Amino acid sequence: MLTAGAAHAATGDDIFGSVDDDGLQTSGLGKGELNKLGSKTHNAANASSTPPWYQYGSSSFCSNTPPGASGGSDPSCTAEFAVCNPTGASGGASGPAVRVWQREVDRTGQPIAGAAWREIGWTCLSSLVPGATNVLTMQMILNEFHDTVFAKPTASIQPVGLKTLVNLPTYYELKWPEAGFEPGEADTTTLVGRRVEIEPVFVSATYIYGDGEASGPVESLGGPYPTGDVIHTYRQRMIAPVQINVTYSGRFRVDGGAWIDIPDTVTIEGTASNLEVAEAKARLYNNG
């Protein structure tokens, strides 16, 4: 059984399978090595006219079972993504890691008598395994993350009624609308037959007060008077377009497995509210 060592596999041509002195697999099969495997398949354009020919397949990095042994439902685990560089070393996301298998076949692609699957390594470039089809990739998950309909934050403001006064401290609180996915809500989709859940994670907020000033990015959600910690005081009369922009990261899981952090962020502009800033006027009363 191959075990991931400390080194992360990358996407470059110079990464090949290797084993250290303790017998641990410390780097996965790279693009160049996988291309070499492709030339050994029975149906390759440059395949030899004489045997041996091979068939290749992949299975979950989380188990030691050959292709098809799990009935088409490979388990998912954190390690299959953690062992790879999820943003890709040479551009483009890599992962999840898969185990690569080989078995000998005849010229028509049928397994020869007694041929069994033999594990020959692992790779972060799952889509490049010869014969791979419908392979889940980290790039698919990142694309899905960016396609998520995130909740657009709104501002709850005190004093209420979208009115405040010049020189009066005004309090702001971030609120999530019903529309869109907010932190703690998972967007569920199916990618190449795998159930993928993506959950937004709050990173920070920027409070734009509409008078040319702003606070942030900060990790606070603000709050109402008198405990809120996002406070601003206007110095003149105006209609102030108040807006809160939020930066999300995220996490995902596959087929109900462990949650895994998404190595990316997205910033969503909130819905603006027009706050009327009025000026209080003193009145003199004659009580005589």
C-alpha positions as a printed NumPy array, in Angstrom:
array([[  0.   ,   0.   ,   0.   ],
       [  1.386,   3.425,  -0.942],
       [  1.535,   6.05 ,   1.763],
       [  1.819,   9.78 ,   1.207],
       [  4.941,  11.306,   2.646],
       [  5.627,  14.885,   3.609],
       [  6.17 ,  16.153,   0.082],
       [  3.149,  17.24 ,  -1.925],
       [  2.784,  16.061,  -5.486],
       [  2.811,  18.773,  -8.113],
       [  1.617,  19.088, -11.678],
       [  4.944,  19.492, -13.457],
       [  6.533,  17.096, -15.936],
       [  9.442,  16.535, -13.548],
       [  7.381,  14.766, -10.874],
       [  7.671,  10.985, -10.996],
       [  6.884,   8.195,  -8.591],
       [  9.639,   7.703,  -6.038],
       [ 10.124,   5.84 ,  -2.775],
       [ 12.315,   7.002,   0.087],
       [ 14.492,   4.848,   2.361],
       [ 11.538,   4.076,   4.611],
       [  9.45 ,   2.78 ,   1.731],
       [  7.121,   5.798,   1.7  ],
       [  5.85 ,   7.174,  -1.575],
       [  6.886,  10.831,  -1.428],
       [  5.836,  12.096,  -4.85 ],
       [  3.123,  11.117,  -7.253],
       [  3.185,  10.251, -10.931],
       [  3.569,  13.428, -12.983],
       [  2.353,  14.403, -16.419],
       [  5.395,  13.002, -18.2  ],
       [  5.159,   9.653, -16.447],
       [  1.421,   9.355, -17.124],
       [  2.02 ,  10.1  , -20.804],
       [  4.513,   7.24 , -20.895],
       [  1.845,   4.933, -19.474],
       [ -0.49 ,   6.009, -22.237],
       [  1.93 ,   4.752, -24.894],
       [  1.752,   1.259, -23.379],
       [ -1.99 ,   0.808, -23.85 ],
       [ -3.213,  -1.677, -26.43 ],
       [ -5.012,   0.987, -28.472],
       [ -2.393,   3.731, -28.397],
       [ -1.431,   5.153, -31.787],
       [  2.217,   4.36 , -31.101],
       [  1.601,   1.049, -29.303],
       [  4.043,  -1.759, -29.969],
       [  2.948,  -4.459, -32.379],
       [  4.086,  -7.105, -29.895],
       [  2.953,  -7.683, -26.302],
       [  2.799,  -6.776, -23.517],
       [ -0.059,  -4.306, -23.695],
       [ -1.784,  -2.832, -20.667],
       [ -5.026,  -1.42 , -19.394],
       [ -4.952,   1.301, -16.731],
       [ -7.433,   2.415, -14.146],
       [ -7.71 ,   4.429, -10.954],
       [ -9.399,   4.122,  -7.596],
       [ -9.768,   6.194,  -4.462],
       [ -6.579,   7.201,  -2.676],
       [ -8.471,   6.437,   0.534],
       [ -8.531,   2.678,   0.038],
       [ -6.366,  -0.059,  -1.434],
       [ -8.984,  -1.614,  -3.685],
       [ -8.513,  -1.933,  -7.465],
       [-10.82 ,  -0.338, -10.038],
       [-14.388,  -1.603,  -9.847],
       [-13.877,  -3.462,  -6.562],
       [-15.977,  -0.963,  -4.614],
       [-18.981,  -1.282,  -6.907],
       [-18.41 ,   2.126,  -8.467],
       [-18.599,   4.085,  -5.212],
       [-15.108,   4.917,  -4.   ],
       [-14.805,   6.368,  -0.51 ],
       [-13.728,   9.98 ,  -0.078],
       [-11.359,  11.289,   2.581],
       [ -9.372,  14.372,   3.467],
       [ -6.082,  12.769,   2.444],
       [ -6.984,  12.509,  -1.237],
       [ -7.058,  16.307,  -1.42 ],
       [ -4.521,  17.166,   1.291],
       [ -1.741,  15.161,  -0.368],
       [ -2.046,  17.272,  -3.509],
       [ -1.384,  20.939,  -4.006],
       [ -5.026,  22.005,  -4.444],
       [ -4.199,  25.153,  -6.426],
       [ -1.719,  23.391,  -8.726],
       [  2.021,  23.998,  -8.931],
       [  2.019,  24.813, -12.635],
       [ -1.334,  26.496, -12.998],
       [ -4.69 ,  24.809, -12.656],
       [ -5.882,  22.91 ,  -9.624],
       [ -4.675,  19.401,  -8.929],
       [ -6.308,  16.566,  -7.057],
       [ -7.886,  14.589,  -5.737],
       [ -5.14 ,  11.988,  -5.5  ],
       [ -5.969,   8.591,  -6.969],
       [ -4.233,   5.237,  -6.959],
       [ -3.11 ,   4.092, -10.393],
       [ -3.483,   0.446, -11.441],
       [ -2.264,  -1.639, -14.365],
       [ -3.161,  -5.053, -15.778],
       [ -2.02 ,  -6.875, -18.885],
       [ -4.436,  -7.24 , -21.788],
       [ -4.385,  -8.699, -25.272],
       [ -4.417,  -6.703, -28.498],
       [ -8.186,  -6.298, -28.288],
       [ -8.045,  -4.935, -24.745],
       [ -9.296,  -8.068, -22.985],
       [ -7.424,  -9.134, -19.814],
       [ -5.13 , -12.078, -20.464],
       [ -5.63 , -15.259, -18.476],
       [ -4.688, -14.744, -14.838],
       [ -4.119, -10.999, -15.222],
       [ -4.861,  -9.028, -12.074],
       [ -4.773,  -5.365, -11.27 ],
       [ -1.401,  -4.218,  -9.919],
       [ -0.989,  -0.887,  -8.147],
       [  1.849,   1.094,  -9.706],
       [  1.644,   4.443,  -7.922],
       [ -0.583,   7.41 ,  -7.287],
       [ -1.11 ,  10.793,  -8.889],
       [ -2.727,  14.177,  -8.333],
       [ -3.479,  14.38 , -12.063],
       [ -6.427,  12.021, -11.977],
       [ -7.817,  13.099, -15.349],
       [ -4.549,  12.109, -17.095],
       [ -4.647,   8.452, -16.078],
       [ -4.982,   6.548, -19.389],
       [ -8.606,   5.63 , -20.008],
       [ -9.924,   7.907, -17.261],
       [-13.491,   9.113, -17.782],
       [-15.826,  11.206, -15.623],
       [-13.095,  11.943, -13.078],
       [-13.797,  14.427, -10.303],
       [-11.112,  17.114, -10.186],
       [-10.316,  19.953,  -7.813],
       [-10.761,  22.396, -10.685],
       [-14.396,  21.268, -11.005],
       [-14.913,  21.96 ,  -7.304],
       [-13.291,  25.397,  -7.55 ],
       [-15.48 ,  26.226, -10.548],
       [-18.551,  25.14 ,  -8.593],
       [-17.458,  27.289,  -5.636],
       [-17.295,  30.373,  -7.858],
       [-20.685,  29.501,  -9.359],
       [-22.318,  29.336,  -5.921],
       [-25.147,  31.831,  -5.42 ],
       [-23.749,  33.518,  -2.311],
       [-25.985,  35.516,   0.028],
       [-25.623,  39.264,  -0.558],
       [-25.305,  40.89 ,   2.875],
       [-27.61 ,  43.698,   3.969],
       [-27.098,  46.328,   6.665],
       [-29.272,  46.643,   9.75 ],
       [-28.811,  50.207,  10.99 ],
       [-29.631,  51.931,  14.283],
       [-31.286,  54.388,  14.659],
       [-33.945,  52.46 ,  12.748],
       [-36.009,  53.576,   9.778],
       [-32.974,  54.451,   7.629],
       [-32.664,  57.811,   9.375],
       [-29.905,  59.121,  11.611],
       [-28.576,  62.476,  12.753],
       [-25.39 ,  64.413,  12.157],
       [-22.902,  63.837,  15.028],
       [-24.957,  60.899,  16.37 ],
       [-23.123,  57.538,  16.597],
       [-24.767,  55.123,  14.149],
       [-24.565,  51.341,  14.613],
       [-24.332,  48.748,  11.837],
       [-25.01 ,  45.022,  11.83 ],
       [-24.506,  42.559,   8.962],
       [-27.611,  40.531,   8.165],
       [-27.989,  37.591,   5.775],
       [-31.023,  37.599,   3.457],
       [-33.067,  34.517,   2.731],
       [-31.839,  34.414,  -0.867],
       [-28.485,  32.794,  -1.572],
       [-26.215,  30.611,   0.515],
       [-24.869,  32.095,   3.735],
       [-22.251,  30.631,   6.111],
       [-23.525,  27.352,   7.519],
       [-25.715,  26.579,   4.496],
       [-24.47 ,  23.984,   2.021],
       [-25.057,  24.157,  -1.719],
       [-25.358,  20.559,  -2.943],
       [-24.652,  19.444,  -6.487],
       [-23.623,  16.33 ,  -8.41 ],
       [-20.312,  16.313, -10.279],
       [-19.496,  13.244, -12.437],
       [-21.773,  11.132, -10.259],
       [-20.296,  12.367,  -6.946],
       [-22.343,  14.271,  -4.374],
       [-20.468,  17.502,  -3.656],
       [-21.5  ,  19.956,  -0.937],
       [-20.042,  23.468,  -0.845],
       [-20.503,  25.655,   2.2  ],
       [-19.58 ,  29.366,   2.339],
       [-17.313,  30.443,   5.199],
       [-17.286,  34.052,   6.418],
       [-13.835,  35.663,   6.213],
       [-14.356,  39.397,   6.585],
       [-16.651,  42.336,   5.904],
       [-16.064,  45.864,   4.677],
       [-18.59 ,  48.461,   5.87 ],
       [-19.03 ,  51.318,   3.387],
       [-20.764,  54.258,   5.049],
       [-21.615,  56.258,   1.934],
       [-19.786,  59.441,   2.921],
       [-16.418,  58.421,   1.54 ],
       [-15.407,  56.49 ,   4.671],
       [-15.362,  52.759,   5.358],
       [-14.282,  50.212,   7.952],
       [-12.573,  47.002,   7.037],
       [-11.992,  44.435,   6.077],
       [-12.901,  43.336,   9.619],
       [-14.036,  40.006,  11.06 ],
       [-16.946,  41.563,  12.961],
       [-20.613,  41.199,  12.041],
       [-21.333,  44.399,  13.946],
       [-24.361,  44.645,  16.192],
       [-27.116,  46.872,  17.585],
       [-26.87 ,  49.71 ,  20.082],
       [-25.26 ,  49.701,  22.619],
       [-23.134,  46.547,  22.208],
       [-22.273,  46.743,  18.511],
       [-18.659,  47.362,  17.569],
       [-19.135,  48.815,  14.063],
       [-19.972,  52.47 ,  14.638],
       [-19.748,  55.568,  12.453],
       [-20.621,  59.234,  12.932],
       [-21.67 ,  61.453,  10.032],
       [-20.555,  65.082,   9.991],
       [-23.022,  66.582,   7.525],
       [-26.478,  66.139,   6.064],
       [-26.7  ,  63.705,   3.142],
       [-28.269,  60.632,   1.657],
       [-25.628,  57.996,   2.364],
       [-25.655,  54.764,   0.308],
       [-24.613,  52.236,   2.96 ],
       [-23.267,  48.892,   1.755],
       [-21.522,  45.887,   3.277],
       [-19.226,  43.746,   1.111],
       [-18.287,  40.278,   2.308],
       [-15.35 ,  38.024,   1.507],
       [-16.139,  34.316,   1.654],
       [-13.883,  31.32 ,   1.643],
       [-15.492,  27.907,   1.701],
       [-15.272,  24.24 ,   2.455],
       [-16.527,  21.175,   0.634],
       [-17.09 ,  17.485,   1.097],
       [-17.6  ,  14.629,  -1.319],
       [-20.151,  11.845,  -0.809],
       [-20.654,  12.82 ,   2.831],
       [-16.948,  12.578,   3.688],
       [-14.88 ,  14.943,   5.797],
       [-15.094,  18.697,   5.232],
       [-12.092,  20.131,   3.376],
       [-11.106,  23.799,   3.097],
       [-11.367,  25.432,  -0.327],
       [ -8.114,  27.243,  -1.173],
       [ -9.767,  30.305,  -2.635],
       [-11.952,  33.3  ,  -1.736],
       [-14.621,  35.4  ,  -3.392],
       [-15.886,  38.88 ,  -2.512],
       [-19.598,  39.622,  -2.831],
       [-20.969,  43.166,  -2.903],
       [-23.903,  43.679,  -0.571],
       [-27.23 ,  45.351,  -1.246],
       [-27.028,  49.119,  -0.743],
       [-29.433,  51.023,   1.522],
       [-29.942,  54.795,   1.33 ],
       [-29.542,  56.231,   4.817],
       [-30.906,  59.735,   5.409],
       [-28.562,  61.79 ,   7.57 ],
       [-30.514,  64.742,   8.999],
       [-29.427,  67.685,  11.079],
       [-31.102,  68.245,  14.43 ],
       [-32.295,  71.806,  15.021],
       [-32.671,  73.383,  18.434],
       [-35.863,  75.232,  19.239],
       [-36.36 ,  77.899,  21.888],
       [-39.643,  77.783,  23.788],
       [-41.092,  80.667,  25.784],
       [-42.66 ,  79.254,  28.912],
       [-43.706,  82.64 ,  30.155]])
